[in-house]
């Protein structure tokens, strides 16, 4: 076993030994994936960890809609056109042996397209110079896919990755293999250093509860994509306490999460996240290919309050509550399982869920949700779902709109 694997295994074991902090951070959702994770001593397992499913739940995909090469090519063409000269960011890393296809001479996956999209969004909306040695902190870094893309875009960036132990083990392997010359700081260093996080490393791999030791006003960009929606409310509040503390004046917070998601018995709504009032709204919109997910880019503002910020959060809160109410009624009345496919359709409406031959539509003009029935569509074929937007005249109202 090489030195890197020994270090990864050592740090995983050190993290899970902190049972109180670890169990508190392990939500109902992530307990399942942790219980499925097997820490292997075999280098071949690590070399193929993505192919073998060790990163299950950590890939940046929306319901596996783009796994087929023809639909993946559609996604690739859209993202490549958008990124222009930055389209090199779409290139998938071979580390971990991902499920990817060769398109126009590039190794491409749905995850690599989404990570490139996120990175480009941050570049164009923050206007951070790519040569600047910024400090990026990602909460819920998964196996490190977005961190790798951001490190490619901002080569002088220092990255801080905080996650649960099993995800952190994969990220430690993945980032080190992609950037073998990085000077990395691990949980073992953290413990040896008395819980002090020094500023002299290129990359930091730490369990989520170590964020409380981050220095105040030390981070330029905090990121969370699609993982706060899978935490408990207590842990979300915990992270926000530290986000508000560690982010620099004029620093950015990029938050990409579902309007609402049920975690055990608790609905987690982005509009309920405990944002304080010291934020300026830089970007707010449903994600272009998954409008049940919302993108927020915020900038820290200590003096002048943005009049658009609180109304935006209130609107997100209302949307989340409407969707939760509707899904609860749909599941109860129809006695069927929920799903989360979603597309933007004309008339400023969003299809938030497809439940067999039923769709859930939020109308942004009336702020109401409708349950409507259509002909059965292919749930795993995004293009078939998109075609349904041209058949709105065929929709039949099943019951009156729900309002909360």
C-alpha positions as CSV (number, residue, x, y, z in Angstrom):
1,X,0.0,0.0,0.0
2,X,1.4,3.4,-1.0
3,X,1.9,6.3,1.4
4,X,-1.2,8.2,0.2
5,X,-3.6,5.3,0.8
6,X,-2.1,4.8,4.3
7,X,-2.6,8.4,5.1
8,X,-6.2,8.4,3.7
9,X,-7.1,5.3,5.8
10,X,-5.5,6.7,8.9
11,X,-7.4,10.0,8.6
12,X,-10.7,8.2,7.9
13,X,-10.3,6.2,11.0
14,X,-9.3,9.2,13.1
15,X,-12.5,11.0,11.9
16,X,-15.0,8.2,12.7
17,X,-13.5,7.8,16.1
18,X,-14.9,11.2,17.0
19,X,-18.3,9.5,17.4
20,X,-20.3,12.3,18.9
21,X,-19.4,14.9,16.2
22,X,-19.5,12.3,13.5
23,X,-23.0,11.0,14.4
24,X,-24.4,14.5,14.8
25,X,-23.3,15.4,11.2
26,X,-24.6,12.1,9.7
27,X,-28.1,12.8,8.5
28,X,-30.8,10.2,7.7
29,X,-29.8,10.6,4.0
30,X,-26.1,10.2,4.4
31,X,-26.2,7.4,7.0
32,X,-27.3,5.1,4.2
33,X,-24.3,6.0,2.0
34,X,-21.9,5.8,4.9
35,X,-23.2,2.4,5.8
36,X,-22.7,1.2,2.2
37,X,-19.1,2.5,2.1
38,X,-16.3,0.0,2.5
39,X,-12.8,1.3,3.2
40,X,-10.6,-0.8,1.0
41,X,-6.9,-1.5,1.4
42,X,-6.7,-2.6,-2.3
43,X,-5.0,0.0,-4.6
44,X,-7.0,-1.3,-7.5
45,X,-10.3,-0.5,-5.8
46,X,-9.2,3.1,-5.3
47,X,-8.0,3.3,-8.9
48,X,-11.5,2.4,-10.1
49,X,-13.5,3.9,-7.2
50,X,-16.0,5.7,-9.4
51,X,-16.6,2.8,-11.7
52,X,-17.1,0.5,-8.7
53,X,-19.7,2.8,-7.1
54,X,-17.7,3.9,-4.1
55,X,-18.7,7.5,-4.9
56,X,-22.4,6.6,-5.2
57,X,-24.5,9.6,-4.2
58,X,-21.5,12.0,-4.7
59,X,-21.6,12.4,-8.5
60,X,-23.1,15.6,-9.9
61,X,-26.0,14.1,-11.9
62,X,-29.7,14.8,-12.0
63,X,-31.5,11.5,-12.1
64,X,-29.0,9.9,-14.5
65,X,-30.6,11.8,-17.4
66,X,-27.5,12.2,-19.5
67,X,-25.8,8.8,-19.1
68,X,-26.6,7.7,-22.7
69,X,-24.1,9.0,-25.2
70,X,-26.6,10.7,-27.5
71,X,-28.2,12.7,-24.7
72,X,-24.8,13.4,-23.1
73,X,-23.7,14.9,-26.5
74,X,-26.7,17.3,-26.3
75,X,-25.6,18.4,-22.8
76,X,-21.9,18.7,-23.9
77,X,-22.8,20.9,-26.9
78,X,-24.9,23.2,-24.7
79,X,-22.2,23.6,-22.1
80,X,-19.3,23.9,-24.6
81,X,-21.1,26.7,-26.4
82,X,-21.7,28.5,-23.2
83,X,-18.2,28.2,-21.9
84,X,-16.4,29.2,-25.1
85,X,-12.6,29.3,-24.5
86,X,-13.1,27.8,-21.1
87,X,-14.6,24.6,-22.5
88,X,-11.4,22.8,-21.5
89,X,-13.1,22.6,-18.0
90,X,-15.5,20.0,-19.4
91,X,-12.8,17.4,-19.7
92,X,-13.4,14.6,-17.2
93,X,-10.5,13.2,-15.2
94,X,-9.7,9.6,-15.7
95,X,-8.9,9.2,-12.0
96,X,-11.3,6.7,-10.5
97,X,-12.3,5.3,-13.9
98,X,-15.6,7.2,-14.3
99,X,-18.5,6.3,-16.5
100,X,-17.7,8.7,-19.3
101,X,-17.7,9.0,-23.1
102,X,-15.3,10.4,-25.7
103,X,-16.9,13.4,-27.4
104,X,-15.0,15.6,-29.8
105,X,-11.7,14.3,-28.4
106,X,-12.7,15.0,-24.8
107,X,-13.5,12.5,-22.0
108,X,-17.0,13.7,-20.9
109,X,-19.5,12.8,-18.2
110,X,-22.7,14.5,-16.9
111,X,-20.7,15.3,-13.7
112,X,-17.9,17.0,-15.6
113,X,-20.4,19.1,-17.6
114,X,-22.1,20.2,-14.4
115,X,-18.8,21.0,-12.6
116,X,-17.7,23.0,-15.6
117,X,-21.0,24.9,-15.6
118,X,-20.7,25.7,-11.8
119,X,-17.1,26.9,-12.3
120,X,-18.0,29.1,-15.3
121,X,-20.9,30.6,-13.4
122,X,-18.6,31.6,-10.6
123,X,-16.1,33.1,-13.0
124,X,-18.6,35.2,-14.9
125,X,-20.7,36.3,-11.9
126,X,-18.0,37.0,-9.4
127,X,-15.4,38.5,-11.8
128,X,-12.6,37.0,-9.7
129,X,-9.3,37.1,-11.8
130,X,-8.3,33.5,-12.6
131,X,-4.7,34.2,-11.5
132,X,-5.7,35.4,-8.0
133,X,-4.6,33.2,-5.1
134,X,-8.2,33.0,-3.6
135,X,-9.2,30.8,-0.8
136,X,-12.1,28.5,-1.7
137,X,-14.0,26.5,1.0
138,X,-16.4,23.8,-0.1
139,X,-18.9,22.3,2.4
140,X,-19.9,18.9,1.1
141,X,-17.1,18.4,-1.4
142,X,-18.0,14.9,-2.3
143,X,-15.2,13.0,-4.1
144,X,-13.6,16.4,-5.1
145,X,-15.0,16.8,-8.6
146,X,-15.9,20.5,-8.4
147,X,-12.8,21.3,-6.4
148,X,-10.7,19.8,-9.2
149,X,-12.5,21.9,-11.8
150,X,-12.1,25.1,-9.7
151,X,-8.4,24.3,-9.2
152,X,-8.0,24.1,-13.0
153,X,-9.8,27.4,-13.5
154,X,-8.0,29.2,-10.6
155,X,-4.6,27.4,-10.5
156,X,-3.3,29.5,-7.6
157,X,-6.4,28.9,-5.4
158,X,-6.1,27.3,-2.0
159,X,-8.9,24.8,-1.4
160,X,-10.5,23.8,1.9
161,X,-12.7,20.7,1.6
162,X,-15.1,19.8,4.5
163,X,-17.3,16.7,4.4
164,X,-18.2,13.4,6.1
165,X,-15.2,10.9,6.5
166,X,-16.1,8.6,3.6
167,X,-16.5,11.4,1.1
168,X,-13.3,13.1,2.4
169,X,-11.3,9.9,1.9
170,X,-12.4,9.8,-1.7
171,X,-11.6,13.5,-2.2
172,X,-8.2,13.1,-0.6
173,X,-7.4,10.4,-3.1
174,X,-8.9,12.1,-6.1
175,X,-7.4,15.6,-5.6
176,X,-4.0,14.2,-4.8
177,X,-4.0,12.0,-7.9
178,X,-5.0,15.0,-10.1
179,X,-2.6,17.4,-8.5
180,X,0.3,15.2,-7.1
181,X,2.5,18.2,-6.1
182,X,0.0,19.7,-3.7
183,X,1.1,20.3,-0.1
184,X,-1.9,18.9,1.8
185,X,-3.2,19.2,5.3
186,X,-5.2,16.4,6.9
187,X,-7.2,15.7,10.0
188,X,-4.1,14.0,11.5
189,X,-2.2,17.3,11.0
190,X,-5.2,19.2,12.6
191,X,-5.1,17.0,15.7
192,X,-1.3,17.2,16.0
193,X,-1.5,20.9,15.6
194,X,-3.9,21.3,18.6
195,X,-6.9,22.1,16.4
196,X,-5.2,25.0,14.7
197,X,-5.5,25.4,10.9
198,X,-2.4,27.1,9.5
199,X,-2.5,29.1,6.3
200,X,0.6,27.5,4.7
201,X,-0.9,24.6,2.7
202,X,-2.3,24.2,-0.8
203,X,-5.3,21.9,0.1
204,X,-7.1,21.0,3.3
205,X,-9.1,17.8,3.9
206,X,-11.1,18.1,7.1
207,X,-14.3,16.6,8.6
208,X,-17.2,19.1,8.7
209,X,-17.0,19.7,12.5
210,X,-13.4,21.1,12.1
211,X,-14.9,24.2,10.3
212,X,-15.4,25.8,13.7
213,X,-11.6,26.2,13.9
214,X,-11.4,28.2,10.7
215,X,-10.1,31.7,11.3
216,X,-12.6,34.6,11.0
217,X,-12.9,36.4,7.7
218,X,-10.4,34.1,6.0
219,X,-12.3,32.7,3.0
220,X,-13.0,34.4,-0.4
221,X,-15.6,31.9,-1.7
222,X,-17.8,29.4,0.2
223,X,-19.6,26.8,-1.9
224,X,-22.3,24.3,-1.2
225,X,-23.9,22.4,-4.1
226,X,-26.7,19.9,-3.6
227,X,-25.7,18.7,-0.1
228,X,-27.3,21.1,2.4
229,X,-30.6,19.9,1.1
230,X,-29.6,16.5,2.5
231,X,-28.5,17.7,5.9
232,X,-30.6,18.1,9.1
233,X,-31.8,21.6,10.0
234,X,-29.4,21.6,13.0
235,X,-26.4,21.0,10.8
236,X,-27.5,23.6,8.3
237,X,-27.7,26.1,11.1
238,X,-24.3,25.0,12.4
239,X,-22.7,25.6,9.0
240,X,-24.4,29.0,8.5
241,X,-23.0,30.2,11.9
242,X,-19.5,29.5,10.5
243,X,-20.2,30.7,7.0
244,X,-21.2,34.1,8.3
245,X,-18.1,34.2,10.5
246,X,-15.3,32.9,8.1
247,X,-16.2,34.7,4.9
248,X,-14.3,37.8,3.9
249,X,-15.8,41.2,3.5
250,X,-17.1,41.2,-0.1
251,X,-16.6,37.4,-0.2
252,X,-19.0,35.1,-2.0
253,X,-21.3,32.3,-1.1
254,X,-22.6,30.0,-3.9
255,X,-25.5,27.9,-2.7
256,X,-27.1,25.4,-5.1
257,X,-29.9,23.3,-3.6
258,X,-33.4,22.1,-4.0
259,X,-36.3,24.2,-3.1
260,X,-37.3,21.5,-0.8
261,X,-36.3,17.9,0.0
262,X,-37.7,15.5,2.6
263,X,-34.9,14.2,5.0
264,X,-36.6,11.6,7.2
265,X,-39.6,13.4,8.7
266,X,-38.0,16.9,8.1
267,X,-38.6,18.9,4.9
268,X,-35.4,20.9,4.2
269,X,-36.2,24.1,2.2
270,X,-33.6,26.5,0.8
271,X,-35.9,29.4,1.8
272,X,-35.6,28.3,5.5
273,X,-31.8,28.4,5.5
274,X,-30.7,30.9,8.2
275,X,-29.2,33.6,6.0
276,X,-28.4,36.8,8.0
277,X,-29.2,40.2,6.4
278,X,-25.6,41.0,5.4
279,X,-25.8,39.7,1.9
280,X,-26.0,41.2,-1.6
281,X,-27.9,39.2,-4.2
282,X,-25.6,38.6,-7.2
283,X,-27.5,35.8,-9.0
284,X,-30.8,33.9,-8.3
285,X,-32.5,31.5,-10.7
286,X,-33.6,27.9,-11.1
287,X,-30.8,25.7,-12.5
288,X,-31.2,25.7,-16.2
289,X,-31.5,21.9,-16.6
290,X,-33.0,21.1,-13.2
291,X,-35.4,23.8,-12.0
292,X,-36.4,22.0,-8.9
293,X,-32.9,23.2,-7.8
294,X,-32.2,26.9,-7.2
295,X,-28.9,28.7,-7.7
296,X,-28.0,31.5,-5.3
297,X,-24.8,33.6,-5.5
298,X,-24.5,36.0,-2.7
299,X,-21.8,38.5,-1.8
300,X,-21.0,39.6,1.8
301,X,-22.2,43.1,2.5
302,X,-21.7,44.7,5.9
303,X,-22.9,48.2,5.4
304,X,-25.8,48.7,2.9
305,X,-28.6,46.1,3.0
306,X,-29.7,44.8,-0.4
307,X,-33.5,45.5,-0.7
308,X,-33.9,42.5,-3.0
309,X,-32.3,39.9,-0.8
310,X,-35.0,39.3,1.9
311,X,-37.9,39.3,-0.6
312,X,-36.0,36.7,-2.7
313,X,-35.5,34.4,0.4
314,X,-39.1,34.8,1.3
315,X,-40.2,33.8,-2.2
316,X,-37.9,30.7,-2.0
317,X,-39.5,29.9,1.4
318,X,-43.0,30.1,-0.1
319,X,-42.1,27.9,-3.1
320,X,-40.6,25.3,-0.8
321,X,-43.7,25.2,1.4
322,X,-46.0,25.0,-1.6
323,X,-44.0,22.1,-3.1
324,X,-43.9,20.2,0.2
325,X,-47.7,20.6,0.7
326,X,-48.4,19.5,-2.9
327,X,-46.1,16.4,-2.8
328,X,-47.6,15.3,0.6
329,X,-51.1,15.5,-0.9
330,X,-50.1,13.8,-4.2
331,X,-48.4,11.0,-2.4
332,X,-51.3,10.5,0.0
333,X,-54.1,10.7,-2.5
334,X,-52.4,8.8,-5.3
335,X,-50.5,6.4,-3.0
336,X,-47.4,6.6,-5.2
337,X,-43.8,7.5,-4.8
338,X,-42.3,10.9,-5.4
339,X,-39.7,11.7,-8.1
340,X,-37.8,14.9,-8.8
341,X,-37.5,15.3,-12.5
342,X,-38.1,18.9,-13.5
343,X,-38.0,21.1,-16.6
344,X,-38.8,24.7,-17.4
345,X,-41.9,25.0,-19.6
346,X,-43.4,28.1,-21.4
347,X,-45.9,30.3,-19.5
348,X,-43.3,30.8,-16.7
349,X,-44.1,27.5,-15.1
350,X,-41.8,24.8,-13.7
351,X,-42.5,21.1,-13.6
352,X,-41.1,20.2,-10.2
353,X,-42.0,16.5,-10.1
354,X,-43.1,13.7,-12.4
355,X,-45.1,11.0,-10.5
356,X,-45.9,8.4,-13.1
357,X,-48.3,10.2,-15.4
358,X,-48.8,13.2,-13.1
359,X,-46.8,16.4,-13.1
360,X,-46.4,19.0,-10.4
361,X,-46.3,22.5,-11.8
362,X,-45.4,25.7,-10.0
363,X,-46.7,28.8,-11.7
364,X,-44.3,31.7,-11.0
365,X,-46.9,34.3,-12.1
366,X,-49.7,33.2,-9.6
367,X,-47.3,31.7,-7.0
368,X,-49.5,28.6,-6.9
369,X,-48.9,24.9,-7.6
370,X,-51.0,22.7,-9.8
371,X,-51.4,19.0,-10.1
372,X,-52.0,18.0,-13.7
373,X,-52.2,14.8,-15.7
374,X,-50.5,14.1,-19.0
375,X,-49.8,11.1,-21.1
376,X,-47.1,8.8,-19.7
377,X,-43.6,10.0,-20.5
378,X,-40.3,8.1,-20.4
379,X,-38.9,9.0,-17.0
380,X,-35.3,8.3,-17.9
381,X,-35.2,10.1,-21.2
382,X,-34.8,13.9,-20.7
383,X,-35.8,14.6,-24.3
384,X,-39.1,12.8,-23.9
385,X,-39.8,14.9,-20.8
386,X,-38.9,18.1,-22.6
387,X,-41.3,17.3,-25.4
388,X,-44.2,17.4,-22.9
389,X,-43.9,21.2,-22.7
390,X,-45.5,21.4,-26.2
391,X,-48.6,19.5,-25.0
392,X,-49.9,21.8,-22.3
393,X,-53.3,21.9,-23.9
394,X,-53.7,18.2,-23.1
395,X,-53.2,18.8,-19.3
396,X,-56.2,17.9,-17.2
397,X,-56.6,19.4,-13.7
398,X,-56.9,16.7,-11.1
399,X,-57.6,19.0,-8.2
400,X,-57.7,22.6,-7.3
401,X,-54.4,24.5,-6.8
402,X,-52.9,24.3,-3.4
403,X,-51.9,27.5,-1.6
404,X,-50.2,27.9,1.8
